[in-house]
Amino acid sequence: MKKPFYTWDGDTLVLNILGTPNAKRDAIGKVKGHQLCVSVTAIPRAGRATDHMVRFLADEFGVSVGDIQVVFGRMNVNKQLRIKAPKRLPPLIGQQEFPL
């Protein structure tokens, strides 16, 4: 059985991400293996691309930047994020059951 790219911990969404810095546009892509591909326009210098990704995803999920925690991977393309009580879900996650 394939490992999912996300899980729920109560009302917190735990996402495994494969980041792509220095992209043409900020975008949530497809699932690759057990990670969600997320591209950002920021360059990968001193964690700036991850910070930019957090701001982009906060808007996408309808939460504040403070509601997103980078568990690991701030300086790496392989990341895990915890998003507290997302208000919106992208289609890849929105098709799944929302736990309430």
Sequence and secondary structure as in RCSB ss.txt:
>XXXX:A:sequence
MKKPFYTWDGDTLVLNILGTPNAKRDAIGKVKGHQLCVSVTAIPRAGRATDHMVRFLADEFGVSVGDIQVVFGRM
NVNKQLRIKAPKRLPPLIGQQEFPL
>XXXX:A:secstr
    SEEEETTEEEEEEEEE S SS EEEEEETTEEEEE SS  STTHHHHHHHHHHHHHHT  GGGEEEEE TT
SSEEEEEEES S   HHHHTS    
